[in-house]
Amino acid sequence: DLRWSSSLPLPVLTATMGRVLAHELAHGFKFNIFFKHEATSDDMTTYNDRAACFIDQYENIDLKLTNHNIDGKASLVENLCDFIGVTLALKTFSRQPTTSSYVLDEFYRGLSLSQTQLFFVSFAQTWCTAHDKQILEDHLARYPTHSPFMARVIGPIQNS
């Protein structure tokens, strides 16, 4: 799979592999368990306020093809992990020395993108897929804990 090739530019690698690794590591942080046993009441208030914003945000993403909405509460943990994943990947990428000397592979040739733009294009491409109304509605019904792919791009970027 070309997305994981070490020959790809750093912005592509951190936006794809870095994001996936950070997302999966974020799952190791058990949000509810930690807060029930370790958090102060101020911590819980802050977490609940921020969680409510995430829930509301995802429930209001316009999916265009359907009148159904994302279940923001059911998908909260995945949405948080998506946000953490892209945030940590971007921070990692931003801390690397900048260089303009990288070779773009066949997918990016001809594009005039900054390294940061290439990062975000690569991030979005990891979720790129064609949806029709039926596929989208099936996804919402069968996988309420995972937002549809388009929302997994829109949501974290809106929160950045």
Order of alpha helices (4+ residues) and beta strands (2+ residues): alpha-alpha-alpha-alpha-alpha-alpha-alpha-alpha
